[in-house]
Amino acid sequence: MALAKITQVSGTAVHVPGSDIDTDRIIPARFMKCVTFDGLGEFAFYDVRFDKDGKPTGHPLDDPRFKGASILLSGTNFGCGSSREHAPQALYRFGFRAVIAQSFAEIFFGNCTTLGIPCVIASAEDIAKLAAAVEVNPAIEVTVDVENNRVVFGDDTFSVKIPTTAHEALTSGKWDPIAELLESKEAIHGRMSAMGWV
């Protein structure tokens, strides 16, 4: 089955402000003792969402107004820290399908792309404008238009940047190299046979 072409993502948004939000904050290491990634979503941002006694801190992700948000807004150097892919996996399983930030850590960006999560780069001013609109109306639909490098919300729009390789991979449906290999197993086997390897 071919991968979906990701040309745009639409949904509601939530703003998690801050710079240098690292992978340990996105998913604390103690929750990574898992065989699969399936249960990671509930632990996303756990140590800032709950205090040491497990009581909610009032984090934006737990605000009922933003329940079900699929687009995350943040600051600079989002996803810095370790190279492990648990952080994007946790975000995906929490329900996020796109991230808008001022900049991204390179490995985190790549791991998101191979999950089909567009990470787009916007200015601080544009993110602040969108965050203010979301605060006033949490139900406002936000569209990350990957194909045209822009974000649309209400009557407003602003341009975003995404590296060419990620843009092409997402919009052509070639964002998961492993899936591409699995889809091409007959061609791979044919080539291996022709070369005398099987």
C-alpha positions in Angstrom: 0.0 0.0 0.0 1.4 3.4 -1.0 2.0 6.0 1.7 -0.3 8.9 1.8 0.9 12.2 0.3 0.9 14.7 3.0 0.1 18.0 1.4 -1.7 19.6 4.3 -2.8 19.0 7.9 -5.8 20.7 9.4 -7.1 20.7 12.9 -7.1 22.8 16.1 -3.9 23.9 17.7 -2.3 24.3 21.1 0.6 26.5 22.1 3.3 25.1 24.3 5.7 28.1 24.7 9.4 27.9 25.3 12.7 27.5 23.7 15.0 24.4 23.8 12.2 22.0 24.6 14.2 18.8 24.6 13.3 15.2 24.0 13.5 14.5 27.7 10.8 17.0 28.4 8.7 15.7 25.5 9.0 12.1 26.9 10.9 11.5 30.1 13.3 8.6 29.9 11.7 6.4 32.5 8.7 5.9 30.2 10.8 4.5 27.4 11.0 1.0 28.9 8.6 -0.3 26.3 8.6 -2.9 23.5 6.5 -0.8 21.2 5.8 2.9 21.0 2.0 2.4 21.4 1.6 3.7 25.0 3.9 6.7 24.9 1.2 9.3 24.1 -0.2 9.5 27.6 3.3 10.3 29.0 4.0 13.2 26.6 5.3 16.2 28.6 4.5 14.2 31.7 7.0 16.0 34.1 5.7 19.4 33.2 2.0 18.3 33.1 2.1 16.8 36.6 3.9 17.5 39.8 5.9 15.0 41.9 2.7 13.8 43.5 1.0 13.2 40.1 -1.3 16.2 40.4 -2.0 18.3 37.2 0.0 21.5 36.9 -2.4 23.2 34.5 -0.2 22.6 31.4 -1.8 23.7 28.1 -2.1 20.1 26.9 -4.5 19.4 29.8 -6.6 22.5 29.2 -10.1 21.2 28.2 -10.2 24.1 25.6 -7.4 22.5 23.6 -8.5 18.8 23.9 -8.0 17.0 20.6 -5.6 19.6 19.2 -3.5 18.1 16.4 -1.2 21.0 15.7 1.5 22.0 18.2 3.0 25.5 18.4 6.3 26.2 20.1 9.5 28.2 20.1 13.2 27.7 19.0 15.3 24.6 18.8 12.3 22.3 19.5 13.2 18.7 20.0 16.8 19.2 21.0 18.6 16.7 23.1 18.9 13.0 22.4 18.5 11.5 19.0 16.0 8.8 20.1 12.7 8.7 18.1 10.5 8.2 21.2 9.8 11.9 21.4 8.1 12.2 17.9 6.5 8.9 18.6 5.0 10.2 21.8 3.7 13.4 20.1 2.2 11.3 17.3 0.4 9.0 19.7 -0.8 12.0 21.8 -2.5 13.1 18.6 -0.3 15.7 17.0 0.0 15.6 13.2 2.0 18.8 12.6 4.4 21.1 14.6 4.9 24.8 13.9 8.0 26.3 15.6 10.8 28.8 15.1 13.4 26.1 14.6 13.9 22.4 15.1 16.7 20.1 16.2 17.9 18.3 13.1 17.5 14.7 14.2 14.1 15.3 15.8 13.0 17.0 12.6 14.1 13.9 10.6 12.4 11.5 12.9 9.2 13.5 12.7 9.3 13.5 8.9 9.7 9.7 8.8 6.5 9.5 10.8 4.7 11.8 8.4 4.6 14.7 10.9 5.4 18.0 9.0 7.6 20.3 11.1 7.3 23.8 9.6 9.4 26.9 10.5 7.7 30.2 11.2 8.7 33.5 12.7 8.2 34.3 16.3 5.8 37.1 15.3 3.6 34.7 13.2 3.6 32.0 15.9 2.6 34.7 18.5 -0.2 35.9 16.2 -1.5 32.3 15.7 -1.2 31.5 19.4 -3.3 34.6 20.3 -6.0 33.6 17.8 -6.0 30.1 19.3 -6.3 31.5 22.8 -9.3 33.7 21.8 -10.9 30.8 19.8 -9.6 27.4 20.6 -11.9 25.9 18.0 -10.4 27.9 15.1 -9.3 25.6 12.3 -5.6 25.8 11.5 -4.2 24.4 8.2 -0.6 23.6 7.7 -0.4 23.8 3.9 2.7 21.8 3.3 2.5 21.9 -0.4 2.3 25.7 -0.6 4.5 26.5 2.5 2.0 28.4 4.5 -0.3 28.3 7.5 -3.9 29.4 7.2 -6.3 30.2 10.1 -9.5 32.1 9.9 -8.9 35.0 7.4 -5.1 35.1 8.2 -2.2 33.3 6.6 1.6 33.4 6.9 4.5 31.7 5.1 6.5 28.9 6.6 9.7 27.1 5.6 10.4 23.4 5.3 13.6 22.0 3.9 13.3 20.9 0.3 14.0 17.2 0.9 11.3 16.9 3.6 8.9 18.9 1.5 9.4 16.6 -1.4 9.2 13.4 0.7 5.9 14.4 2.4 4.1 15.8 -0.7 5.2 12.8 -2.8 4.3 10.1 -0.2 7.9 9.0 0.2 8.4 10.0 3.8 9.0 6.6 5.3 12.1 4.8 3.9 11.3 1.5 5.6 7.8 1.4 4.1 9.3 2.2 0.7 11.7 -0.8 1.1 8.8 -3.1 2.1 6.7 -2.0 -0.8 9.6 -2.7 -3.2 10.5 -6.1 -1.9 9.7 -7.8 -5.2 12.0 -5.4 -7.1 14.7 -5.8 -4.4 14.4 -9.6 -4.6 14.6 -9.5 -8.4 17.8 -7.3 -8.3 19.4 -9.6 -5.7 18.6 -12.6 -7.9 20.1 -10.9 -10.9 23.2 -10.3 -9.0 23.4 -13.9 -7.8 22.9 -13.1 -4.1 19.9 -15.5 -3.7 
